[in-house]
């Protein structure tokens, strides 16, 4: 691993909100296995998940670097306590189940929007140096409440750079699509349902982006290294057809088309066409910079081998140029989710 990646965390105190979630656990493993932080603080509201995570890591040689903080991003006072002396914050806490958000809208708002503002305020009051917030493809042209709350969250973190004054702090956002094997996503659902002999598919043409948890962790680290403040970092990812995913998992199962669910898109989108004018393309990723920003201009990144995208450009899983075939999907499931997986 390049030395520059190691140096970003050396002797730093790192805090992950939502640290017992799928990404949080993977990121903690990355920090302990490959970096030299001074301490790693895990903030979450579920004591059982914290205990289970602690037990799973108890024999790790760097276990004593871990600090488990019970708390909720809705509680700004608790955040201020947890953020004391912290250098880097990775904000991964969110309510993200679309149906639950539709049924309990203000609970989602409290965590995803008010919680985001609390993270910003606690960071500004605690001498934090870098804050990276995890977003979602659903924040791009949102059609459901979860996506709308994450769009608001993204705007808050970007605008926080207007509020920092003379503080040496930067706020940026990472936006990526479907994380392979994450809780509530389509691959675990198909793996569970394949033994029934029927796999429900919501639409004939449905596509999804794909990123593995290790890839997500590495992309967040690269964003932390390169961020100026105010960027939305978006990785270039492969797509798959959901029909191909179903075939990869269970070719013998009947594929039943059940129609789109409320708030569901046929294709995932990470850059909508209205943002094309603020989008800079690199070899492996895109950066969307804030319009009319006083501190960050597209020219900053054009000097770093970036190039502007054409007018009307959008980045979605349906018009993508990178695709996973059935064979590759099976290999990824076996390597990333279930080492004993065999299609049935």
N, C-alpha and C positions, 0 to 999 in steps of 0.2 A: 504494500500500500504506500502511495506517495507520502513523503514526510510532511508536506503541507497539510494533508488531511489529518494527520496525527496531531499537528501543532495546534489546531483550532481548539482542542479540548484540554491540552496539557495544563495541568494545575488549575483548571477552571471548575467552578461549581455549576453543574447543569441541572435544570429542573424540567421535568416533563409533566404537564397537566394531562389527565387521562392516562397516566402512566401504566395502568394495569390493563389497558385495552390491547387489541391486536398489534397496532403499530408501537405503542409504548413498550410492550414487552420485547419486541424485536429490536427496538432502538436501544433499550437498556443492555441487551445482550451485545449489540454492536459496540457500545461504549466500554463495557467491561472486557470484551474479548480483544479489542483492537486499539484502544486509546488509553490515555493516562489522565483522567479527570481527577480533581481533588476530592470531589464527592458527586454523587448522583442522587437527586431528590425526586421522589415519585409521589405526585399529588393525585389522589383519587378519593372518591367518597364511599367505596365499598371495602369494608374491613376484611371480609372473607377473601376477596380477590387479592388484597395486599398480603394476607397471610399465606395464601397458596403460592403467590409469586415469590415471597421470601423463602418459603420451604424449597421451591424448585431451584433457588440460587444459593442455598445455604452452603453448599460445598464448593462454590466458586472461589478461587483464590483472592478475588477482589470484593468479596461479599461485604466486607466492613466499610466499603465506600458508599453503600446504599443507605438512604434515609427515607423512611416511609411516612408521609404526611397525610393523615385523614383530613379531608376538607373538600369544599365544593367551590367551583369558580363563581358561583353566585354570591359568595361571601368575601367581599373585598378585604375585610379586616384579616381574615385567615390567610388570604393570598399575600398580604403585606408581611405577615409573619413568616410564611413559607419562602418568600422571595428575598429575605434578608441575606445579603452578601452573595446572591446568585449572579453569575456572569452571563449565562445563556439560558433562555427559556424556549422550549419547544411546546407549543400549545396544540395539544391533540384532543383535549376534552370536548365532547359534543354529544348532543342527542341526535342520532342520525337515522333512526328507523322512520321511513316515510309515512306509513300508515299511522304509527303512534303520534307523529308530529301533527298530522291532519286532525286527529281526534283530540289531541291535547295541545293546541297551538301555543298558548301562552307559556306553557312549561318549556316548550322548545325555544321560545323567544328568550325566556329567562336565562337559559344555559348558553345558547349559541350567540345571542346578541348582547344581553346585559353581562353575561359572563366574559365575553370578549373585551368589553369596555373595562371590566374589573381587572382583567389581566394587563391591559394597557396602563391603567392607573397605578396598579401595584408595581409594574416595571419602572414607570417614571419616578416612583417614590423610593426605589430600592437600589439604584445604581446598576441596574442590569445593562449589559452592553449590547446584546443582540436578542431579538425576539423573532422567531419564525412561527407562523400560524399555518396549520394544515387546513386546506380547503378541499373542494370536491368539484367534479365536473358539473354537478347539479347547480352550482352557483352561477354557471354560465347560462344566460337566458332562462331563469328558473321557471318551472311550471308547477312546483309544489312548495309547501311551506318550508320544508327543510332546506331546499335550495335557496329560497328567498332569505332565510336567516343566515345562511353561510355567505351569500352575496353581501348582506349588511355587515357581517363580521369582516369580510375582506376589505370593505370600504373603511371600516373603523381602523383596522391595522395600518392601512396605507396612509390614511389621514393623520394617524398618530405621529408621523414624522413631522407634521406641521407644529406639533405641540411640544417638541423636545427641548426647544430653546438651546442652551449651551451644553446640555447633557450629551455625553458620548454614547448614544444609543441609536439603534436602527431597528425598524420594524419592516418585515417583508412577509410574503405569503407563498406557499407552495400549493399548487393545484394539480391533482392527478386523478385518474379515473378509477375503475374497478380494481380493487386490490385482490389478488388471487387468493381465495380461500378464507377471506375475512368473514366475520360473523354476519349472517343474514344475506350473504351474496349468493349468486346463482350456482357456483360450482359445488359448495357443500349441500345445497338444496337438491341438485341433481344426483349427487352421490348418495344422498339419503333416500331419494324417491326411486332410484333405478330398480330396486328389488320388487317394486310394485308392478313393473312391466309397462308403466306409462310415464312419460315425461311431459309436463305441461309447458308449452312455449307460447309466449304472449303474442308474438307477431312473426310472420314468415320472414321478414327482412331484418329482424332485430340484430344489431351488432353492439359490441362492447369493447372498450379499451382493456388492456391487461397489463398490470404491473405486479411483480412479486414483492413481498415484504422486504427482502434484502435490497432490492432495487429502490424501493421507496426510501429506505434508510439512507442509502448512499446518495440519493438525489437531495434529500434534506441536508445532508452534510455539505454537499457541493454548494447548495444555496447559501448555507451559513458562511461558507468561505468567501463567496463572491458577492454577497449582498451589499448594496450601498444603502438601501432603505427605500421602500415604496414599490419594489418590484413584485410582480406575480410570476413565479418561476413555473414553467410547464414542461414536463419531459415529453420527448417524442416516444410514443409507445406503439406496439403492435395492436391490431384489432383482431377480433374473431367474430364469425357469425355464430349466433346462439344455436342455430341448427347444427353447425359443425361441432359445437361443444357437446350437444346432446348425443350426436353420433359418436364422438370420441369416448364418451363415458359409457354409453349403453346402446350399441347398434341394434340390439334385438328388441329394445323397448319401443312401444308405439309412441309416436310424437303427436301430441294433441295440442292444437292451437286454440287458446282460450281467450284471446283478445287482450288489448292493453289494459293495465290497471290504472286507476286514477293517479295522475301525477307522473306517469312513466313516459319516457321518450323512446322512440324507435332507435335512435342513434345517440350515443353520448357526445357531448360537445364540451370542449375546454377553452376555445377561443371563438367568440361570436364575431360575425363580420363587422359590426360597428367598432370593435376594438382593433381592427387591422391597422389603422393609422398609428397606433401606439405599440405595435408588436414588432419585436426584433427577433430574427431567426438565427440560431446557431446550429452547429452540426448535430448536436444531440438534444437540444431543447429550444424553447421559446422563452422570451421575457416580455411581459406586458408592463409598460411603464405608465405611471399616472398622467393623464392629460393635464396640460397647463401647470405642471409641477415647477415650483421655484427651486427645488434642490436636485431634481433628476430629469435629464433630458435624453431623448433617444440617441442624440449624438454621442453621449457618453459610451454607449454600447456599440455604436457603429465603429468606433475606434478600436474595439476589442474583437474584431473579425465578425461582428454581427452584420446582418443585412435586413433591410425593411422587407415586409411581405407585400404582395400586390393588393391594390384596393379591392375590397370585397372579400378578402381571404377569410376563411373560417377553418377551424381545426376540429373535425368530428370523426367519430369512429367509422362512419359509413363511407366517407370520401378519403379515408386514410390510404397511404401507399405501402404500409407495412402490415402484413397479415400472418396470423398463425394458422397452419393447416392442422388437420386432424391428428396426424402423427406427432407433431410438435406439442399440441395441447396435451396429449397423453403423456408425453415425456415430462412436461412441466408438472402435471398432476402428481406423477410418481416422485419427482424430485422435490417438490415444494409442499405437498399436502399429505400424501399417503404413499409411503415407500413400498407398500404391498399392493397398490392399485393394479387391477387388470380390468379391461372393459368386459362387459357381459352382454 
